[in-house]
Amino acid sequence: MIQTICICGAGTMGSGIAQVCAQNGFYTILFDLNELILENAKTSIGKNLQNLVDKQRISSKEKVETLQRIRFVKDSNDCLADVILEAIVENTEIKIALFNQLAGLNHAEVIFATNTSSLSVSAIQAKVPHPRRVVGMHFFNPAPLMKLVEVVKGNQTAEEVAQTIFDLCKQLGKIPVMCKDAPGFIVNRVARHYYLEAMRLVEEKVATFENVDTIMEATGFKMGPFRLMDLIGMDINLSVSQSMYESFEHEPRFKPSALQIEKVNKGELGKKSGKGFYKY
């Protein structure tokens, strides 16, 4: 039975997942080595919950109880839980190193979940003790609002582990979809062309990015590709594009856009940097 969930990485995604876990009654540990990031996460979660109170979606009591269920820690020795979910930098070796460090602190049945959006779950679990307990648990940003979670089975993931995480997603009020490990899983493989083709239209001067967003939003998409890239972060979007391009052996249709690379080189990462395709 899952009672405690530890999220590693207190950035936007990690703090959002921590909020979701705590709101749904789980004792939650939010770990980050950077104390400032932890403080920012605490402030952000508090603001998010207050917004829900103001909109009368939760009570003031529920806000207080949710915050009381979150423990903010900067010492990895405090990362003891039934499920450990990493939401750190998109780097296979760094994720493996974290899981190996925490595997030495936890018992052999603790489930290790990776929130990676594009890296191979199979490659990560291959270098972690008891690989059967490693699974993908891919949330979408912003985690408190987005309902979908991709539950990704690596080559060695035990069926009962995948099912436990699938059921946990439901307990968190999410809509889980089970899939096998493959480059980009489901969503990023399909959505990659939503971004890349949109950028090619702009590069070829067929349309402006504002026009593309307007058209896509008018046809029913909640956000156009450029507005969505700004929300996700151009650095993250480029990282996924590069990962998939390499995974598909440089298949031209997955080649990162020059426009994408230019934005990252300029530090115009989107909403989090104050400027991307739009200004914030």
TORMARKE-179577 format. One record per residue: y, x, z of N, C-alpha, C in turn. Coordinates in steps of 0.05 Angstrom, whole numbers, plus 5000, padded with zeros to 4 digits. Example, Ala and Ser with C-alpha at 12.3 -4.5 7.8 and 13.67 -1.06 7.14 Angstrom:
% residues 2
488652645156491052465156493452645156
495552575142497952735143500152585157
This chain:
% residues 280
497650175000500050005000502550185000
504350124982506850284980508950184999
509850365016511950295035514450465031
513950715025516250905022516251024994
518651024983519051144956521251364958
520651594947522551814947523451854919
526151854915527351904889528652184890
527852354872529052624870531052634848
533552694856535752704837537552464843
539952524853541752314861544052254842
543552314816545552254796545651954791
546851884769547151594763544551444762
542551564748539951434746538551424773
538351654786536951674812538151494833
540751484835541951314856541551024849
541650964823541150684815538350594822
536350764817533550704824533250674854
534550844869534450834899535550564908
537750474897538950214904536949994899
535650004876533649794868531349784889
530350024895528150034914528849924942
531250014952532149924978532749624978
533949524957534549234956532049064957
529849184947527349024947525449094970
526649194991525249225017523749475022
523949675004522449925008524150125023
522850265042524250495055524550705033
527050795029527650965007528951235015
527951445004529051715008530351804982
532851874983534251984960534852274965
533652444949533852734953535452864930
537253044939538653224920539453474934
539353704921540153954934543253964937
544653814920547553824920548653614938
549953694960550953514980553153334969
554853434951556953274939555853044923
553753114907552452904891551252684909
550052774931548952574951551152394962
553452514969555752354979556752164958
556852254933557752084912555851854908
553251914910551151704907551451494929
551951584953552251404976554651214971
556851334962559251174956558750974934
557451074913556850904890555050664897
552950714912551150504920552650304938
554350404956555850224973557750044956
558950154936560749994919559249794903
556949874892555349684877554449454894
553649504918552749294936555049114944
557449234948559749074956560548884933
560148984908560748814885558848574884
556348614892554448394894555148194915
556248304938557148124959559547964950
561448094936563847954926563047734906
560947784891560047584871558147384884
557647404910555947224925553047234916
552147464907549447494898547647594921
548847734940547547814964549447764987
548447755012550147715035550947985046
552947985064553848225076551648345093
549948175105547748275121545748415103
545248305079543348435061544448705051
547048725048548248985041547749195062
548249115087547849305109544949385112
543149195109540249245111539249425089
540349385065539649555042540449845047
542949885056543850155061542350285084
541450125103539950235126537150335117
536150225094533550305085533550565068
536050665062536250905046536951145064
535351355061535851605075536651815054
538951935057540052135039539352405050
537752565035536852825045537353045025
537853285034538153525017536053735022
534153675040531953855046529353745034
528053895016525653795003523353735023
523453855046521453805066521453515076
523653375071523953095078522752905057
521853015035520852855013517952785018
517452615037514752515043514652215038
512952135020512951855012510251774999
510051514993507651414979507851454949
510351434940510951484911513351664910
513151874894515452064890516252044861
518651964856519651924829521852124823
521552284802523652474796525552364775
528052414779530152334760532052564757
530952804751532453044749532853124720
533753364716534353464689531953444670
532453384644530353354625529253624616
527553744633526354004628523554004639
521654034622518854014631518154204653
518954454651518154654671519454604698
521954504697523354444723522054204736
521254004721519853774732517153854744
515754024730513154124740513554274766
515554454767516054614791516754424815
518254224810518954034832516353894842
514753784824512353644832510453834847
510154084838508454274852509454334880
512054354882513254414909512654174928
513053934918512653694935509653624939
507953714920505153664923504053814948
505254044953504454194977505254075003
507053885002508053755027506753485031
505653365010504553095012501553095008
500252875016497352855013496552814984
494052844978493052854951493252594936
493652364950493752104937496552014931
498552164939501352094932501752074902
502951864893503451834864506051984856
505852144835508252284825508952144798
511352034798512351894774514752044762
514752064736517052194723518651984707
521252004710523051814696523851934669
522452134659523152254634523352044612
525252074594525551894572524351994546
523552254546522552354520520452574523
520252694547518352914550515452814554
513552984548510752904549509752884578
508852644586507652604613505152774615
503552784593501052944593501553234598
503753344586504353624590505253684619
506653494631507453524659505053514677
503353314674501153284693499053504690
498953634667496953844662497254074681
499754114692500254344709500854254738
500054014745500553914772497853854785
497453924811494953864824494253564823
491753504820490853224818492453074796
492153164771493753044750493352744746
491152634755490652354752492752174766
494252294785496252134800499052154788
499352294765501952324752502252114730
504551984730504951764711507951744703
508551634681511351594673512351324684
514851324693516151084703518951094693
519351014668521851054654523750814657
525650844674527750644678529950684657
531650474654533850494635536450454650
538550574639541150594653542950354645
544250224664544150264693541750124706
540350274722537850184733537949924749
540149864764540249614778540449364760
541349404735541749184717539649154695
538649384685536749374663533949304674
532749104661530249004671527749164663
527849284640525449414629524849674643
522249724647521149984656518750044639
518650274626516250364611514450514631
512050414634509950544650508250704631
508350964633507151134612504651274623
502451234610499851354618499551614603
499451834618498752094606495752104601
494852324588492052354581490152334605
491252424628489552434652490252224674
492252054668493051864688490851664694
490251624720488151434728489151154723
487350984715488050704709489250564734
488050624757489050494782491850594789
492450834782495150944787497150804769
496550784744498350644725498750354733
496550224742496749944750498349914776
498150104794499750094819502650114812
503450284794506250314786507150064771
505449954754506049714739506649484759
505049464779505449254800507949304816
508449564822510849634837513349554821
513349594795515649514779516249214782
514149054783514548764787515748704814
514848854835515948824862518848894862
519649074844522449154843524148964825
522948754816524348554800524648644771
523048834762523248934735521048814717
521448864691519448774671518049034661
515649084670514249334662512749294636
512649504619511049504595509349754596
506749724594504849954595504650074567
504750344566504450474540503050744544
501950854522500751114523502951324518
502351564528504251794524504451854494
506851854484507451924456510451994455
511252154436514052234434515951994434
517751984453519751764455518651504466
515951504473514651264483515151034463
516150804472516650584454519650564448
521250534469524050464465525550694450
525250934459526851154447525951214419
523351164413522451214386523751004367
523850754376525050554359528150584358
529250634382532250634384533450884372
531851104368533051344358534551294332
533451124315534751074289537150884292
537250734313539650584319542050764322
541550994335543751194339544051364314
541951484305542151684283543151564257
542151334250543151204225546051124227
546851034252549650964256551451204253
550551434263552151674261552251774232
550051734217550051814189552051654173
552251394180554251224166557051324170
557651414194560351524200560751794187
558651964188558852234175559352204145
558052004133558351964104560851794097
562351724118564851574115564451294102
562151184107561550914099563050714116
563250784142564550614162565550774185
567450664200568250804225566350724247
566350874269564550804291565250544304
567950474304568750224315567649994298
567750024271566649814254563649774258
562249994261559349974265558749814291
560149894312559749754338560449454336
562649394323563549114320561448954305
560449064283558448924267555848874283
554849084297552349064311552648864335
554848874349555348694371555648404361
556748374337557148104326554447984317
552448154312549848054304547948004327
548948054352547347984375546648214394
547148464385546648684403548748684425
547848734450549648724472551748954470
550849184460552649404456552049534429
554149614415553849774391552750044397
551750194377550550454383552450664395
554950654386556850854396557750794425
558150544431558850464458556450524477
554050484467551650534483551250834487
551750994467551551284470553451384491
555851274491557851344511556951274539
555551054542554550964568552251154577
550451204559548151374566548951664572
550851764556551652044557550752184532
552552314518551852444493549952684498
550152814520548353044526545552944528
545152714542542452604546541452504519
543152374504542352264478541452494459
543052704459542452934442539753064450
539453084477536953204487534453054478
534652794479532452624470531952664440
534152664424533952704395532552974389
533453184403532253444398529353454405
528653334428525953324437524153184417
525052954407523452804388523252944361
525453074353525453234328523353454329
523153584351521153794355518353674357
518053454371515453334375514253234349
515953144331515053054305515253264283
515153524293515053754275517253754254
519653704264522053704248522153504225
520953274231521153044212524052974208
525052974183527852944177529152694189
527552474192528752224202529452244232
528452454245529152484274531152714278
532152834256533953064259536552984273
537353124294539853064309542253064290
544152894296546552874279548553104286
549853204266551953404270554253284287
554753034284556752904300556052894330
553552854335552452854362552753134375
552053344360552253614370555253694375
556953604357559853664359560953544385
560253294391561253164415560353314440
557853394440556853544464558253814467
558653954445559954214446562854194456
564153964450566853924460567053814488
564653754500564653644526565353344527
565353214504566052934502563452774504
562552744529559952644535559852334538
562152214537562251914541563651834566
562651614577564051494600564251694624
562051844628562052024652564052254650
564952324626566852544622569652434616
569852174613572452054607573052014578
571352144561571752114533569152164518
568552004498566252044481567151964453
566151744443567251624419569751464427
569651354451571851204462573051364486
575551284494576751404517576451214541
576051334565575551174589577551254611
